[in-house]
């Protein structure tokens, strides 16, 4: 009785293992067939011609500030204030 139950259990486990191997093989085959996903191309308004114009005009950094000078400073004592005025 116990031997028969063990034999049935062993047979069930072998069937499960075969099903699992089949699923794994199917997944591997699908991954090879499908390949890597390709993202959608961007459809923005910043055209290539605008990039070419920026490169041609010599603007290397798009976000660089132009015409701004750091003219603020800190005076440490009141003597320095008299020297400036």
Contact map, one row per residue, 1 for C-alpha under 8 A:
1111100000000000000000000000000000000000000000000000000000000000000000000000000000000
1111110000000000000000000000000000000000000000000000000000000000000000000000000000000
1111111000000000000000000000000000000000000000000000000000000000000000000000000000000
1111111100000000000000000000000000000000000000000000000000000000000000000000000000000
1111111110000000000000000000000000000000000000000000000000000000000000000000000000000
0111111111000000000000000000000000000000000000000000000000000000000000000000000000000
0011111111100000000000000000000000000000000000000000000000000000000000000000000000000
0001111111110000000000000000000000000000000000000000000000000000000000000000000000000
0000111111111000000000000000000000000000000000000000000000000000000000000000000000000
0000011111111100000000000000000000000000000000000000000000000000000000000000000000000
0000001111111110000000000000000000000000000000000000000000000000000000000000000000000
0000000111111111000000000000000000000000000000000000000000000000000000000000000000000
0000000011111111100000000000000000000000000000000000000000000000000000000000000000000
0000000001111111110000000000000000000000000000000000000000000000000000000000000000000
0000000000111111111000000000000000000000000000000000000000000000000000000000000000000
0000000000011111111100000000000000000000000000000000000000000000000000000000000000000
0000000000001111111110000000000000000000000000000000000000000000000000000000000000000
0000000000000111111111000000000000000000000000000000000000000000000000000000000000000
0000000000000011111111100000000000000000000000000000000000000000000000000000000000000
0000000000000001111111110000000000000000000000000000000000000000000000000000000000000
0000000000000000111111111000000000000000000000000000000000000000000000000000000000000
0000000000000000011111111100000000000000000000000000000000000000000000000000000000000
0000000000000000001111111110000000000000000000000000000000000000000000000000000000000
0000000000000000000111111111000000000000000000000000000000000000000000000000000000000
0000000000000000000011111111100000000000000000000000000000000000000000000000000000000
0000000000000000000001111111110000000000000000000000000000000000000000000000000000000
0000000000000000000000111111111000000000000000000000000000000000000000000000000000000
0000000000000000000000011111111100000000000000000000000000000000000000000000000000000
0000000000000000000000001111111110000000000000000000000000000000000000000000000000000
0000000000000000000000000111111111000000000000000000000000000000000000000000000000000
0000000000000000000000000011111111110000000000000000000000000000000000000000000000000
0000000000000000000000000001111111100000000000000000000000000000000000000000000000000
0000000000000000000000000000111111100000000000000000000000000000000000000000000000000
0000000000000000000000000000011111111000000000000000000000000000000000000000000000000
0000000000000000000000000000001111111000000000000000000000000000000000000000000000000
0000000000000000000000000000001001111100000000000000000000000000000000000000000000000
0000000000000000000000000000000001111110000000000000000000000000000000000000000000000
0000000000000000000000000000000000011111000000000000000000000000000000000000000000000
0000000000000000000000000000000000001111100000000000000000000000000000000000000000000
0000000000000000000000000000000000000111110000000000000000000000000000000000000000000
0000000000000000000000000000000000000011111000000000000000000000000000000000000000000
0000000000000000000000000000000000000001111100000000000000000000000000000000000000000
0000000000000000000000000000000000000000111110000000000000000000000000000000000000000
0000000000000000000000000000000000000000011111100000000000000000000000000000000000000
0000000000000000000000000000000000000000001111100000000000000000000000000000000000000
0000000000000000000000000000000000000000000111110110000000000000000000000000000000000
0000000000000000000000000000000000000000000111111110000000000000000000000000000000000
0000000000000000000000000000000000000000000001111111000000000000000000000000000000000
0000000000000000000000000000000000000000000000111111100000000000000000000000000000000
0000000000000000000000000000000000000000000001111111110000000000000000000000000000000
0000000000000000000000000000000000000000000001111111111000000000000000000000000000000
0000000000000000000000000000000000000000000000011111111100000000000000000000000000000
0000000000000000000000000000000000000000000000001111111110000000000000000000000000000
0000000000000000000000000000000000000000000000000111111111110000000000000000000000000
0000000000000000000000000000000000000000000000000011111111110000000000000000000000000
0000000000000000000000000000000000000000000000000001111111100000000000000000000000000
0000000000000000000000000000000000000000000000000000111111100000000000000000000000000
0000000000000000000000000000000000000000000000000000011111110000000000000000000000000
0000000000000000000000000000000000000000000000000000011111111100000000000000000000000
0000000000000000000000000000000000000000000000000000011001111100000000000000000000000
0000000000000000000000000000000000000000000000000000000000111111000000000000000000000
0000000000000000000000000000000000000000000000000000000000111111000000000000000000000
0000000000000000000000000000000000000000000000000000000000001111100000000000000000000
0000000000000000000000000000000000000000000000000000000000001111110000000000000000000
0000000000000000000000000000000000000000000000000000000000000011111100000000000000000
0000000000000000000000000000000000000000000000000000000000000001111100000000000000000
0000000000000000000000000000000000000000000000000000000000000000111110000000000000000
0000000000000000000000000000000000000000000000000000000000000000111111000000000000000
0000000000000000000000000000000000000000000000000000000000000000001111100000000000000
0000000000000000000000000000000000000000000000000000000000000000000111110000000000000
0000000000000000000000000000000000000000000000000000000000000000000011111000000000000
0000000000000000000000000000000000000000000000000000000000000000000001111100000000000
0000000000000000000000000000000000000000000000000000000000000000000000111110000000000
0000000000000000000000000000000000000000000000000000000000000000000000011111000000000
0000000000000000000000000000000000000000000000000000000000000000000000001111110110000
0000000000000000000000000000000000000000000000000000000000000000000000000111110100000
0000000000000000000000000000000000000000000000000000000000000000000000000011111110000
0000000000000000000000000000000000000000000000000000000000000000000000000011111111000
0000000000000000000000000000000000000000000000000000000000000000000000000000111111100
0000000000000000000000000000000000000000000000000000000000000000000000000011111111110
0000000000000000000000000000000000000000000000000000000000000000000000000010111111111
0000000000000000000000000000000000000000000000000000000000000000000000000000011111111
0000000000000000000000000000000000000000000000000000000000000000000000000000001111111
0000000000000000000000000000000000000000000000000000000000000000000000000000000111111
0000000000000000000000000000000000000000000000000000000000000000000000000000000011111
